[in-house]
Amino acid sequence: MFESVLVANRGEIACRVMRTLRELGIRSVGVYTESDRGAKHVGLADTAMRIDSYLDAAALVQVALASGAQAVHPGYGFLSENVEFARACAEAGLVFVGPSVEAIEAMADKIRAKEHVSARGVPVIPGAGSSNMTDAELIVAAESVGFPLLIKPSAGGGGKGMTEVFTKKDLPDALASARRVATKAFGDDTLLLERLVTVPRHIEVQVLADTHGHVIHLGERECSLQRRHQKIVEEAPSPLLDAETRRAIGEAACEVARSVDYVGAGTVEFLVSDEAPGEFFFMEMNTRLQVEHPVTELVTAIDLVEWQLRIAAGEPLTVDHVELLGHAVEARLYAEDPSTGFLPSTGTVLLLNEPEGVRVDSSLVPGLVISPDYDPMLAKIIAWGADRAEALARLDRALADTTVLGLRTNLSFLRALITNPEVRAGRLHTGLIESVLPFEPVPPDAAAIATAAELQRAFRVRPGSRWGAADGWRLGQDRPEAANVRHDESTATIELDGVTSTFRWASDGGSLWLSRDGGSWQFATPTRDERMVVHRASLDRAGVTASPEVRSAMPGTVVSVSARTGDVVEAGQPLLAIEAMKMEHTMLASVAGTVTVVVAEGDQVRVDQVVATIHPHEGDAA
């Protein structure tokens, strides 16, 4: 076994790998960028070294050699499926904890992978695409694939660049956008088209293979609860499959692994129609650990990271029969705002409470700054139960006890999702989330509003002033008992109309945050000058018409500009696209008129920054 391993990643996966390294008595070497200097994984590592980018393969190899590491664990994302990184590790005498370069290459190209496994008798989805096909050729090929169809970057992953197209007229613009995203994200703009299966379910199978010819599968995971092709809730086993289908899909996954002499932990992804659950189609193989691997670990009692390391060290698999015990469900906590269409959120973690009694894979610590530079996933909360109903109930209780204040998260949406009747009944499909949107967060109730007002009042008084004393003194009549708020540095309790409510709270000076039962609310704490600005803005200014402004809905990078200053645009016409946290958001014209664009491709923009102004034509401004 290795004595020292470099963890070439960040966030919760780096923390999770380091946990197993510590249990095995292996020294962990971490890396961090300047913005991650105070990150949790840095403190967990036995030693950590600064780099400029997690995508700098040469720097990672240099750190491994300088630190005395014998192996490199890539985690997932970043360079985990990068052929050149795996090759660079091998050339430097480092063990890459993953499959061979040949296996990564065979499965990295989705077009070649489908052709490869089809030749081994594994069913695939009808599609088209090759490395040299132009958009015009793909449009012609789409006729044989049929609509609706799905555009997928051949070298992609994580749902990035995947686009559903329902009519031929929408295909050209969709292809252009997908190529742009694929080029930036993967350095390869090759696209493929696939038939879009109606009522699809996304089911994947975990495999393990050693260097001695042993290949096993550890059951399947259901990953159908997705939004924009990004998984949100995963579970094991799938509530859809019967024993015979489970056996057949597991054997198909093993055959895919054998076909490329796979070594290590990998995941074979299948698409299954809810209308014909006995049929399944190969989609792709992820030659790495998956984000959702904890649910498999909970129902098999097998540490996948440990086996990754043992296999990489040349040990044979000693597991020959896997029995699935109980049920596990995982929810991904994201830095995103459900009230604005799930746009990425940034901020500083002011208060953190992670639930007990369940598994939490997290990189969160108080004071952590969440920037738009990396993936928005903050943590994973995973619950096990003797059956599916118990696992979902435990997960719901855990989410209710989770608090992250200082930025917007999808926590309240997760609770609403796992209590949805369709989800509870196991009637899942990849379009289910979109069918229940838009999601309206629960507004603050009277207790929350009164608590916020009382805490804000306390903030506005001078230190030592009698107005801020907590002994009940006040000028004039006694304060009504109904508004009595007792609080310490992180909790506040209010008695209102005979009901006692307790909140967790935090403040950054400009805002006050309250949380209860998984829901959170942000209350502005404006200064006197800010309150005056709001007041002045509310005054009637009859006869004055302001030019409509288009403001950035999120912080990020301008990745394309489709309108130029002086263009005449219609309401709803795309003007430019902004990308942050693996998400591209198109800014639309709010009204018809002549546009002035004030940003260019590559510019960094802030949330609410003016990016364009539209001057309505005479007679259109009313």
Helices and strands as residue ranges (DSSP letters): E 4-7, H 11-23, E 27-32, G 34-36, H 40-44, E 47-50, H 57-67, E 71-73, H 83-91, E 95-96, H 101-108, H 110-118, E 127-128, H 135-145, E 149-153, E 163-165, G 168-170, H 171-186, E 191-195, E 200-209, E 215-227, E 230-236, H 243-259, E 264-273, E 281-286, H 293-300, H 304-312, E 327-334, E 336-337, G 338-340, E 343-344, E 347-348, E 351-353, E 359-362, E 369-370, E 377-385, H 388-400, E 403-405, H 411-418, H 421-424, H 432-436, H 446-460, G 466-468, G 481-483, E 485-487, E 491-496, E 499-507, E 511-516, E 519-524, H 528-538, E 549-551, E 556-561, E 568-569, E 574-580, E 583-588, E 593-597, E 604-605, E 610-615
